[in-house]
Amino acid sequence: MTSGFSPARGGGIIAEFEAAEVSLLRSLVSMVLGLVEPGQTSDDPLERALGIGAGEAPSDPVLARLFPAAYADEKEASEFRRYTEATLRDGKRADARTVFDTARSGRNELDPEQAQAWLRALNDVRLALGTKLDVTEEIHDEIAGMDEDDPRYPAFVTYDWLTYLQDSLVRALW
């Protein structure tokens, strides 16, 4: 069986995975779920009720990558973040949960909405892992030259596999 995605009749997407791959995917999306739990909230009760955040940029480099500044100007970026970050976090959690709930071994069909959620969640997982690994455009050369005994090797190969999955899904969707 080849892992990945392919188009299904009727607009859906076929997802095929081995049991170990499903376990790895669920573990990775669980990591993202833990990262994107609700962020800092405002001290004002009305703002909290409306989902308005504190507007502070994340100090964690992974969160900064998942929630980049929308503006170069720090004040404008903070204001934008106050009104959008809670919704962005909700979306990332929903996408990760979709993958967690629909990842199964064997051949399974995803509806178009689930496939789009998978695409966004795979992107988030790749961004998080890539930031942790300090991935550059030379990743394929790094992996090719890396000894399999290198303690970083499994993580780099996992990142490469996620890249393949994302590409497979993009091709199946379009």
Secondary structure as UniProt FT lines:
FT   STRAND          4..7
FT   TURN            9..10
FT   STRAND          13..17
FT   HELIX           19..35
FT   HELIX           45..49
FT   TURN            50..51
FT   HELIX           61..66
FT   HELIX           74..102
FT   STRAND          106..110
FT   HELIX           112..133
FT   TURN            137..138
FT   HELIX           139..145
FT   TURN            148..149
FT   TURN            151..152
FT   HELIX           153..173
//
